[in-house]
Amino acid sequence: MRVLVVSAPLTGHLLPMLPLAEALWEAGHDVLVATGGDAMGADTGELPVIDVARDVSLPRIAARVMAAHPLDARAELAGRAGTRMVARLFGAVNEELADSLVTVVDQWRPDVVVHEPLAVAGALAAARHDLPTVLLENSLFDGPALVRVTAGSKIMQRALRRHGLEDRGLPAPQVLLTTGPPSVVGERAGQPMRPVQRGGGDIPEWLKVPSGPPRILVSRSTVAGPGGDPMPAAVAAAAEVDAEIVLVRPDPRTARRAEGSPHVRTVGWVPLTDVMPLCAAIVHHGGAGTSVGALSAGVPQLAVPGAGDRRHNAELIARRGAGLAGRVTAEALHRLVVDGELAANAREVRAELERMPPPEAYVPAIAALD
């Protein structure tokens, strides 16, 4: 069987899809990953990858969309725009991906298309050839809801018209895999699949050894933009907290400030999946990958609300009691490492995720779509 796996052209969108793609590959199926942008630099192992976004510029699209909708743009930067801006932004992205993906399907002839909620052009290409689809959630947002608003955006409707699908629309996926823990995101349609994050890589020896005081990991977004770096605030508060603060990939200015603090250490790139279980807590920008990673590791987290889905993620985590949402302060850092209820709730969510079937459990169901 041939499986086309489609993600939006962003690393954070592709990485959660790779465990299922690898499970299909290891079961003997032909798999082709279609993405683009910075996701082309992701480590996909033996999986072949095709760039379907060579002419797609996310900064150009974002600038155009935000200029056309300034009020919604302001709300989006604060994480309060709901799905209005994500529909416009990724509707425009997918409109530009649609023709390339239709060509890939024409030429490669997959038997099934697996796509994520913000890669609806994959579903369009599948519908063009009456192929079955699998919708794989890759964030804490409701996947079918993101598909509806993105496919329904005015600009994406142009692609549907262009390919003769305006009246038909996009059919529902034959398999819907939902990865959010129900106690965090609520009950959802579809079949639960454990989100698996890939580890591997070098970890400094000192980071493998328990520290004297509790260790708090602090990471930042890999995507440039406002509110993506909680490290300066963590450095500022470090002297007031009985903890070892470890900054992962700090920018040069923050790294220099950290040199003067006996409470702060820095490290380059490390596999967060492997390092988080070695720490008492993590502070991060609220991105979906790090949020889910911390839930999987069972460690309390401080997620800083911000643009896009970051506020949504932070509020879900805080509502579950598995972490905090808000600014980085000495009080918040202290609570992260002394609040036993936060730690217990984080462990409960980890156990909940571990009970969900792993990606390889769904290989037979996907193979049956052929």
C-alpha positions as CSV (number, residue, x, y, z in Angstrom):
1,M,0.0,0.0,0.0
2,R,1.1,3.5,-0.8
3,V,0.5,6.2,1.9
4,L,0.9,9.9,1.3
5,V,1.5,11.8,4.6
6,V,0.8,15.6,4.3
7,S,1.7,18.3,6.8
8,A,1.7,22.1,6.6
9,P,5.2,23.5,5.9
10,L,6.3,23.8,9.5
11,T,8.5,21.5,11.6
12,G,6.1,21.6,14.5
13,H,3.3,20.4,12.3
14,L,5.3,17.5,10.8
15,L,7.0,16.0,13.8
16,P,3.9,14.7,15.6
17,M,3.0,12.9,12.4
18,L,6.3,11.0,12.0
19,P,5.6,8.2,14.5
20,L,2.6,7.0,12.6
21,A,4.4,7.4,9.2
22,E,7.3,5.4,10.6
23,A,5.0,2.7,11.9
24,L,3.4,2.3,8.4
25,W,6.9,2.3,6.9
26,E,8.2,-0.4,9.3
27,A,5.1,-2.5,8.5
28,G,6.2,-2.6,4.9
29,H,4.1,0.1,3.3
30,D,5.4,2.7,0.9
31,V,5.3,6.1,2.6
32,L,5.9,9.5,1.1
33,V,5.9,12.6,3.2
34,A,4.8,15.8,1.6
35,T,5.5,19.1,3.3
36,G,7.9,22.1,2.8
37,G,9.3,25.2,4.5
38,D,11.4,24.6,7.6
39,A,9.9,21.1,7.9
40,M,12.2,20.0,5.1
41,G,15.0,20.2,7.7
42,A,13.4,17.8,10.1
43,D,14.9,14.4,10.7
44,T,12.6,12.0,8.9
45,G,15.0,9.0,9.1
46,E,14.4,6.7,6.1
47,L,11.1,8.3,5.1
48,P,11.3,10.0,1.7
49,V,10.1,13.6,1.6
50,I,8.9,15.8,-1.2
51,D,8.8,19.6,-1.1
52,V,5.3,20.8,-2.1
53,A,5.8,24.3,-0.8
54,R,8.8,25.7,-2.8
55,D,6.8,28.8,-3.8
56,V,5.0,29.2,-0.5
57,S,6.2,32.0,1.8
58,L,4.6,31.8,5.2
59,P,5.9,35.3,6.2
60,R,4.5,36.8,3.0
61,I,1.1,35.1,3.5
62,A,1.0,36.1,7.2
63,A,1.9,39.7,6.5
64,R,-0.8,39.9,3.8
65,V,-3.5,38.3,6.0
66,M,-2.7,40.4,9.0
67,A,-2.6,43.7,7.0
68,A,-6.1,42.9,5.6
69,H,-7.5,42.1,9.1
70,P,-5.7,44.3,11.6
71,L,-8.2,43.9,14.5
72,D,-8.2,40.1,14.2
73,A,-4.4,40.2,13.8
74,R,-4.1,42.0,17.1
75,A,-6.4,39.5,18.8
76,E,-4.4,36.6,17.2
77,L,-1.1,38.0,18.7
78,A,-2.7,37.8,22.1
79,G,-4.1,34.3,21.4
80,R,-7.7,35.6,21.5
81,A,-8.8,35.3,17.9
82,G,-10.2,31.8,18.2
83,T,-10.0,30.2,14.7
84,R,-10.6,33.3,12.7
85,M,-7.0,34.1,11.8
86,V,-5.8,30.5,11.6
87,A,-8.6,29.8,9.0
88,R,-7.4,32.7,6.9
89,L,-3.7,32.1,7.3
90,F,-3.8,28.3,6.7
91,G,-6.6,28.7,4.1
92,A,-4.1,30.8,2.1
93,V,-1.3,28.3,2.7
94,N,-3.4,25.4,1.6
95,E,-4.7,27.2,-1.5
96,E,-1.1,27.5,-2.6
97,L,-0.3,23.8,-1.7
98,A,-3.3,22.4,-3.5
99,D,-2.0,22.2,-7.1
100,S,1.3,20.7,-6.0
101,L,-0.4,18.0,-4.0
102,V,-2.9,17.2,-6.7
103,T,0.1,16.7,-9.0
104,V,1.8,14.4,-6.5
105,V,-1.3,12.3,-6.2
106,D,-1.6,12.2,-10.0
107,Q,2.0,11.0,-10.4
108,W,2.7,8.9,-7.3
109,R,-0.8,7.3,-7.0
110,P,-1.2,6.7,-3.3
111,D,-3.9,4.4,-1.9
112,V,-4.6,6.6,1.1
113,V,-3.7,10.1,2.3
114,V,-2.9,10.9,5.9
115,H,-3.1,14.6,6.7
116,E,-3.2,16.9,9.7
117,P,-5.9,19.5,10.4
118,L,-4.1,22.4,8.9
119,A,-3.0,20.5,5.8
120,V,-6.5,20.3,4.2
121,A,-4.9,20.5,0.8
122,G,-4.1,16.9,1.3
123,A,-7.8,16.1,1.8
124,L,-8.5,18.1,-1.4
125,A,-6.0,16.1,-3.4
126,A,-7.4,12.8,-2.1
127,A,-11.0,13.9,-2.9
128,R,-9.9,14.8,-6.4
129,H,-9.1,11.1,-6.9
130,D,-11.7,9.6,-4.5
131,L,-9.1,8.3,-2.2
132,P,-9.7,7.5,1.5
133,T,-8.2,9.9,4.1
134,V,-6.9,9.7,7.7
135,L,-7.1,12.8,9.8
136,L,-4.4,12.9,12.4
137,E,-4.6,15.5,15.1
138,N,-1.2,17.1,15.9
139,S,-2.2,19.7,18.6
140,L,-4.5,20.2,21.5
141,F,-7.1,21.9,19.2
142,D,-10.1,19.9,17.9
143,G,-8.9,18.5,14.5
144,P,-12.3,18.4,12.6
145,A,-13.1,21.9,13.8
146,L,-9.8,23.2,12.3
147,V,-10.5,21.3,9.0
148,R,-14.0,22.9,8.8
149,V,-12.8,26.5,9.3
150,T,-9.7,26.2,7.1
151,A,-11.5,24.4,4.2
152,G,-14.4,26.9,4.5
153,S,-12.2,30.0,4.2
154,K,-12.8,32.2,1.2
155,I,-9.4,31.7,-0.3
156,M,-9.5,27.9,0.1
157,Q,-12.8,27.8,-1.6
158,R,-10.9,29.0,-4.7
159,A,-8.9,25.9,-4.7
160,L,-12.0,23.7,-4.3
161,R,-13.6,25.4,-7.3
162,R,-10.4,25.0,-9.3
163,H,-10.5,21.3,-8.7
164,G,-14.2,20.8,-9.2
165,L,-15.0,20.2,-5.5
166,E,-16.9,23.3,-4.6
167,D,-20.2,21.5,-4.5
168,R,-19.0,18.3,-3.0
169,G,-16.7,19.8,-0.4
170,L,-14.2,17.6,1.5
171,P,-15.6,14.2,2.6
172,A,-15.1,13.2,6.2
173,P,-12.0,11.1,6.9
174,Q,-12.4,7.4,7.1
175,V,-10.2,7.3,10.2
176,L,-10.0,10.1,12.7
177,L,-7.1,9.8,15.2
178,T,-7.4,12.1,18.2
179,T,-4.3,12.6,20.4
180,G,-5.4,15.0,23.1
181,P,-5.9,13.4,26.6
182,P,-9.6,13.6,27.3
183,S,-9.1,15.0,30.8
184,V,-7.3,18.0,29.2
185,V,-9.2,18.5,26.0
186,G,-12.6,16.8,26.8
187,E,-14.2,13.9,25.0
188,R,-13.8,14.0,21.2
189,A,-15.0,12.0,18.3
190,G,-12.5,9.6,16.7
191,Q,-10.1,7.0,18.1
192,P,-7.5,7.9,20.7
193,M,-3.9,7.6,19.7
194,R,-1.0,8.2,22.0
195,P,1.1,11.2,20.9
196,V,4.7,10.0,20.6
197,Q,7.6,12.4,20.6
198,R,10.9,11.3,19.1
199,G,13.9,11.6,21.3
200,G,17.5,10.8,20.7
201,G,20.6,13.0,20.7
202,D,23.3,13.9,23.1
203,I,22.6,15.0,26.7
204,P,25.4,16.5,28.8
205,E,26.5,14.3,31.6
206,W,25.8,17.0,34.2
207,L,22.2,17.2,33.0
208,K,21.7,13.4,33.6
209,V,22.7,13.8,37.2
210,P,20.0,15.1,39.7
211,S,20.8,18.6,40.9
212,G,20.8,19.6,44.5
213,P,17.8,22.0,44.3
214,P,14.9,21.1,42.0
215,R,15.8,21.6,38.3
216,I,13.5,23.7,36.1
217,L,14.0,23.5,32.4
218,V,13.2,26.6,30.3
219,S,12.7,26.4,26.5
220,R,11.6,28.8,23.9
221,S,9.8,28.7,20.5
222,T,11.7,27.7,17.4
223,V,9.4,30.1,15.5
224,A,10.3,33.8,15.5
225,G,7.7,36.1,16.9
226,P,6.4,38.0,19.9
227,G,6.1,36.2,23.2
228,G,8.0,33.1,22.2
229,D,10.9,33.4,24.7
230,P,10.2,33.2,28.5
231,M,14.0,33.0,29.3
232,P,14.7,36.6,30.1
233,A,12.0,36.6,32.8
234,A,13.2,33.3,34.2
235,V,16.8,34.7,34.5
236,A,15.4,37.8,36.2
237,A,13.5,35.7,38.8
238,A,16.1,33.0,39.3
239,A,17.8,34.5,42.4
240,E,14.5,34.4,44.3
241,V,13.8,30.7,43.7
242,D,15.4,27.7,45.3
243,A,15.9,25.9,42.0
244,E,18.4,25.3,39.3
245,I,17.2,27.0,36.1
246,V,18.4,25.4,32.9
247,L,18.0,27.4,29.7
248,V,17.8,25.4,26.4
249,R,19.2,27.2,23.4
250,P,19.2,30.8,24.9
251,D,19.8,33.6,22.5
252,P,23.2,35.3,22.9
253,R,22.0,38.2,24.9
254,T,20.2,36.0,27.4
255,A,23.1,33.6,27.6
256,R,25.4,36.5,28.6
257,R,23.0,37.5,31.3
258,A,22.8,34.0,32.6
259,E,26.6,33.9,33.0
260,G,26.3,36.2,36.0
261,S,23.8,34.1,37.9
262,P,24.9,31.2,40.1
263,H,21.3,29.8,39.8
264,V,21.2,29.5,36.0
265,R,22.9,27.1,33.6
266,T,22.7,27.0,29.8
267,V,22.7,24.1,27.3
268,G,22.5,23.9,23.5
269,W,20.1,21.7,21.6
270,V,19.0,18.7,23.7
271,P,16.1,16.3,23.1
272,L,13.4,17.7,25.3
273,T,11.5,14.4,25.2
274,D,14.4,12.8,27.0
275,V,15.4,15.7,29.3
276,M,12.0,16.6,30.7
277,P,11.7,13.5,32.8
278,L,15.0,14.4,34.4
279,C,13.6,17.7,35.7
280,A,11.1,18.8,38.3
281,A,9.3,21.2,35.9
282,I,9.4,23.0,32.6
283,V,8.7,26.6,31.6
284,H,7.9,27.2,27.9
285,H,6.2,29.4,25.4
286,G,2.9,27.4,25.2
287,G,3.5,25.7,21.9
288,A,1.6,22.4,21.2
289,G,4.7,20.2,20.9
290,T,6.2,21.3,24.2
291,S,2.8,21.3,26.0
292,V,2.1,17.7,24.9
293,G,5.7,16.7,25.6
294,A,5.4,17.9,29.2
295,L,2.1,16.1,29.7
296,S,3.7,12.9,28.3
297,A,6.6,13.3,30.7
298,G,4.3,13.9,33.7
299,V,6.1,17.1,34.9
300,P,4.4,20.3,35.9
301,Q,4.7,23.1,33.4
302,L,4.3,26.8,33.2
303,A,3.0,27.7,29.8
304,V,3.1,31.4,28.9
305,P,0.0,32.4,27.0
306,G,0.7,34.0,23.6
307,A,-0.1,34.1,20.0
308,G,-1.9,31.5,18.0
309,D,-2.8,28.4,20.0
310,R,-0.5,29.2,22.9
311,R,-3.1,30.8,25.1
312,H,-5.5,27.9,24.3
313,N,-2.9,25.3,25.3
314,A,-1.9,27.2,28.5
315,E,-5.4,27.5,29.6
316,L,-6.2,23.8,29.0
317,I,-3.2,22.8,31.0
318,A,-4.0,25.1,33.9
319,R,-7.7,24.1,33.9
320,R,-6.6,20.4,34.3
321,G,-4.3,21.4,37.1
322,A,-1.3,19.8,35.4
323,G,0.5,23.2,35.3
324,L,0.2,26.9,35.4
325,A,-0.7,29.6,32.8
326,G,0.7,33.1,33.0
327,R,3.8,35.2,33.3
328,V,7.1,33.9,34.5
329,T,7.6,35.1,38.1
330,A,9.5,33.9,41.1
331,E,6.2,33.0,42.7
332,A,5.1,30.9,39.7
333,L,8.5,29.1,39.6
334,H,8.4,28.4,43.3
335,R,4.9,26.9,43.0
336,L,6.0,24.7,40.1
337,V,8.5,22.8,42.3
338,V,6.7,22.8,45.7
339,D,3.0,22.3,44.7
340,G,2.4,18.5,45.2
341,E,-1.1,18.7,43.6
342,L,0.4,20.1,40.3
343,A,2.9,17.2,40.2
344,A,0.2,14.6,41.0
345,N,-2.1,15.9,38.3
346,A,0.8,15.9,35.8
347,R,1.5,12.3,36.6
348,E,-2.2,11.4,36.2
349,V,-2.2,12.9,32.7
350,R,1.0,10.9,31.8
351,A,-0.7,7.7,32.9
352,E,-3.8,8.6,30.8
353,L,-1.7,9.1,27.7
354,E,0.2,5.9,28.3
355,R,-3.1,4.0,28.3
356,M,-3.9,5.3,24.8
357,P,-3.0,3.0,21.9
358,P,0.3,3.7,20.2
359,P,0.6,4.7,16.5
360,E,1.4,1.1,15.4
361,A,-1.9,-0.1,16.7
362,Y,-3.7,1.8,13.8
363,V,-1.6,0.4,11.0
364,P,-4.1,-2.5,10.3
365,A,-7.0,-0.1,10.2
366,I,-5.2,2.2,7.7
367,A,-4.1,-0.7,5.6
368,A,-7.7,-1.9,5.4
369,L,-8.6,1.3,3.6
370,D,-6.8,0.1,0.5
